[in-house]
Amino acid sequence: MGKRVFLVRHAKAVKREEWKGDDCGRPLTEEGIEEFESFIRAVSFIFPRRVKVISSPCRRALQTAEIISKEVGAPVKVEELLSPDAEPEDYERVLRKYRGNLILVGHEPDLSLFLNYLTCLSPSRISLKKGAIAEVRKEKGKFSLFGFFNPKYYKIRS
């Protein structure tokens, strides 16, 4: 099997207009943390045993990456190239920099643009909602969308 890359949008964060500090310091909400922990437990089967977790340096992405890290047992590496407003070429540099299977935790619209860059799927056709995961696989030199996981479909109902 070829390289597997998981593009993950950070979980629900404090709204921008409610946050007074630097936007990169904006954290996840308690609800966002709880929902994402539950979601990751439900979909943990999708991740390969050997995978690297690489995150934007922004707090909301790092918190999301740490939740994934606990579930997959891999440390989080911080990558400045995944900061908000990253270009597809920045994400591509990250793919070349790290070998093996990767989980990249970042922001919108950067992730949708990169997904389009890799697969030619229009960003308007796939919406990476907060906490969503898109899995792309590289086989025979070509990336294609393999799976898409949206947290709203994995809510635990009581």
Steps between C-alpha positions, in 0.01 A plus 500: 500500500617853425529803723192590706436862596222614733400866477333608824331831567529609862199437725252767613683802635399817682340733245738753351280794604492374861879468524700804612856374449709401200294276270767229507444470876127432462420170680245225449176524693423240768223371274746484209745297708234254620346455156836449331621250763182297446533526121866391497421198718223405254721529189840398641485183289574711188852590609794271419712370789799704387412863440642845572281778644600842367322818607471867433657695789165665585349394831170364362683279251753384761222407742331301222831331411559408865163321514598302189849439641358334813283271289768394249798502736717733294654829615392830345748684281437874454540626147499875425415426136150395614420842655175670389503629142745228393518442126461154343873513426570536875303183568682330213835592662381333820412183303851493355665577836347205691508137392223251562135549587403846624221671691509873420298724731424843361248763400245592236499597221859371479407133541228506231733680261771241563251214455406656165870541413564128564184347357342761268179485704340843514514657849130585458417128469646399837459699817755434770287593801669547836659171605445330161758261356577438132721202418698509179720220375788514260525199275694478176609862537146639521295619799130424528236553765448173684280591797318789657393512864276773640451525879131580467437145374675345801320680782430271790127511565373451853 
